[in-house]
Amino acid sequence: MTEDRAAEGDPGAATAAGAPAAAPAATSIDEYIAGFPPEVRRVLEGVRAVVREAYPEAAERISYRMPTFDLHGRVFIYFAGFKGHVGMYPIVGKVEEVLGDELAPYKHGKGTMRLALDEPLPVGLIRRVLEVRAGEIEAKRRK
């Protein structure tokens, strides 16, 4: 895996600070976030805080070398730091359908929401993404 893939927002292509995926993987979200420069850490911590506040029952873990929250035993949201942004995943299906135009400034590639390091965190939009994802998970639970 290359840093070029990381620059394109591929969540599996890089670890902290855009290092190649061969670098040792973090074993906790705290450790993952600590490996980034302050401007990236600020956004990573912000995303984590929004998820924790909105869904305190969501469980934290590292999956695919990224911070991950699970809700009711299913992947709820991934997020990952890169040199110039923080990505959130998956932004597909119902999330795109419900929040389409609102997501447009943040969409980059299939399933990716990019959060710029030099802009305010779109807390309201992140909460709405989480609400839709929670609804998708709940619907799957009822099946």
Secondary structure as UniProt FT lines:
FT   HELIX           3..7
FT   TURN            8..9
FT   TURN            11..12
FT   HELIX           16..18
FT   TURN            21..22
FT   HELIX           29..34
FT   HELIX           38..54
FT   TURN            56..57
FT   STRAND          59..63
FT   TURN            64..65
FT   STRAND          66..71
FT   TURN            72..73
FT   STRAND          74..81
FT   STRAND          85..91
FT   HELIX           94..103
FT   HELIX           104..106
FT   STRAND          111..116
FT   TURN            117..118
FT   HELIX           123..142
//
